[in-house]
Amino acid sequence: MQEKNDYFESSDGTLRIWIEQETSIHITAVTREGDPVELSEEEALELADVLRNFASRI
């Protein structure tokens, strides 16, 4: 079972990031229609922070 700190999901659910088996980071970023997810500057910076945090833990 993953700890809550090992999982991130955007408010609309189109972007999900999690640590898998404490060895890798998994990312899904697709809309319900199968299109790529578009990020604002603020969202991109938040994503960078999440990735940096997760990377420091694996």
Backbone as numpy.savetxt, mean C-alpha at the origin, in Angstrom:
# Nx Ny Nz CAx CAy CAz Cx Cy Cz
-1.54 -14.63 10.56 -2.39 -13.45 10.56 -1.50 -12.20 10.56
-1.85 -11.25 9.73 -1.04 -10.04 9.63 -1.41 -9.06 10.74
-0.41 -8.39 11.28 -0.67 -7.33 12.23 -1.28 -6.15 11.50
-2.05 -5.36 12.22 -2.68 -4.18 11.61 -1.63 -3.25 11.01
-0.46 -3.15 11.62 0.59 -2.27 11.13 1.24 -2.79 9.85
0.93 -4.03 9.47 1.51 -4.62 8.28 0.60 -4.47 7.06
-0.44 -3.64 7.16 -1.42 -3.51 6.09 -1.85 -2.06 5.96
-1.93 -1.58 4.71 -2.41 -0.22 4.43 -3.41 -0.31 3.29
-4.52 0.42 3.41 -5.50 0.48 2.33 -5.99 1.92 2.19
-6.06 2.40 0.94 -6.56 3.75 0.71 -8.04 3.81 1.09
-8.54 5.01 1.29 -9.92 5.17 1.75 -10.94 4.59 0.78
-10.63 4.58 -0.53 -11.57 4.02 -1.50 -11.28 2.56 -1.84
-10.24 2.00 -1.22 -9.94 0.59 -1.39 -9.23 0.21 -2.67
-8.83 1.18 -3.49 -8.18 0.86 -4.76 -6.69 0.59 -4.61
-6.10 1.02 -3.52 -4.67 0.83 -3.27 -4.50 0.04 -1.97
-3.82 -1.09 -2.07 -3.56 -1.93 -0.90 -2.09 -2.29 -0.86
-1.50 -2.20 0.33 -0.09 -2.53 0.51 0.01 -3.35 1.79
0.78 -4.44 1.73 0.96 -5.24 2.94 2.31 -5.93 2.92
2.77 -6.28 4.12 4.00 -7.05 4.28 3.61 -8.52 4.29
4.27 -9.29 3.45 3.98 -10.71 3.32 5.12 -11.52 3.94
4.80 -12.33 4.94 5.73 -13.23 5.60 7.01 -12.53 6.06
6.88 -11.28 6.40 7.99 -10.47 6.92 9.19 -10.40 5.98
8.98 -10.69 4.67 10.10 -10.70 3.74 9.87 -9.86 2.49
8.64 -9.47 2.22 8.39 -8.70 0.99 7.16 -7.81 1.16
7.09 -6.81 0.29 5.97 -5.88 0.27 5.13 -6.17 -0.97
3.83 -6.34 -0.78 2.92 -6.57 -1.89 2.06 -5.33 -2.08
1.79 -5.00 -3.36 0.99 -3.82 -3.69 -0.03 -4.18 -4.75
-1.28 -3.77 -4.53 -2.27 -3.79 -5.60 -2.77 -2.37 -5.76
-2.90 -1.93 -6.99 -3.34 -0.56 -7.27 -4.14 -0.54 -8.56
-5.39 -0.99 -8.46 -6.27 -1.07 -9.63 -7.67 -0.66 -9.20
-8.35 0.12 -10.03 -9.72 0.50 -9.73 -10.64 -0.70 -9.97
-11.86 -0.58 -9.55 -12.85 -1.66 -9.77 -13.06 -1.94 -11.25
-12.80 -0.94 -12.07 -12.96 -1.09 -13.52 -11.70 -1.65 -14.17
-10.65 -1.89 -13.38 -9.41 -2.43 -13.92 -8.44 -1.39 -14.43
-8.72 -0.13 -14.17 -7.85 0.96 -14.61 -6.75 1.21 -13.57
-5.65 1.84 -13.99 -4.61 2.20 -13.03 -5.14 3.24 -12.04
-4.61 3.21 -10.84 -5.00 4.16 -9.81 -4.22 5.45 -10.03
-4.92 6.57 -9.97 -4.28 7.89 -10.08 -4.08 8.44 -8.68
-2.88 8.99 -8.43 -2.56 9.54 -7.12 -2.34 11.04 -7.21
-2.87 11.75 -6.24 -2.56 13.17 -6.11 -1.17 13.29 -5.49
-0.65 14.49 -5.44 0.66 14.70 -4.81 0.63 14.23 -3.36
-0.42 14.60 -2.65 -0.55 14.21 -1.24 -0.62 12.68 -1.08
-1.37 12.03 -1.93 -1.48 10.57 -1.88 -0.16 9.90 -2.22
0.56 10.43 -3.18 1.86 9.88 -3.56 2.85 10.00 -2.41
2.83 11.12 -1.71 3.72 11.30 -0.56 3.34 10.35 0.57
2.05 10.14 0.77 1.60 9.18 1.79 2.05 7.76 1.43
1.91 7.41 0.16 2.36 6.10 -0.32 3.86 5.93 -0.08
4.63 6.96 -0.37 6.08 6.91 -0.16 6.41 6.68 1.31
5.68 7.32 2.20 5.89 7.13 3.64 5.57 5.71 4.07
4.46 5.17 3.57 4.08 3.79 3.90 5.14 2.82 3.41
5.58 2.98 2.16 6.60 2.09 1.61 7.92 2.18 2.37
8.31 3.39 2.73 9.55 3.58 3.48 9.44 2.89 4.85
8.30 3.05 5.50 8.08 2.41 6.79 8.11 0.89 6.67
7.38 0.35 5.70 7.34 -1.09 5.52 8.72 -1.63 5.15
9.43 -0.95 4.27 10.75 -1.41 3.84 11.73 -1.48 5.01
11.60 -0.58 5.95 12.51 -0.59 7.09 12.22 -1.75 8.04
11.08 -2.41 7.86 10.67 -3.49 8.77 10.86 -4.89 8.18
11.25 -4.99 6.92 11.44 -6.33 6.37 12.92 -6.67 6.25
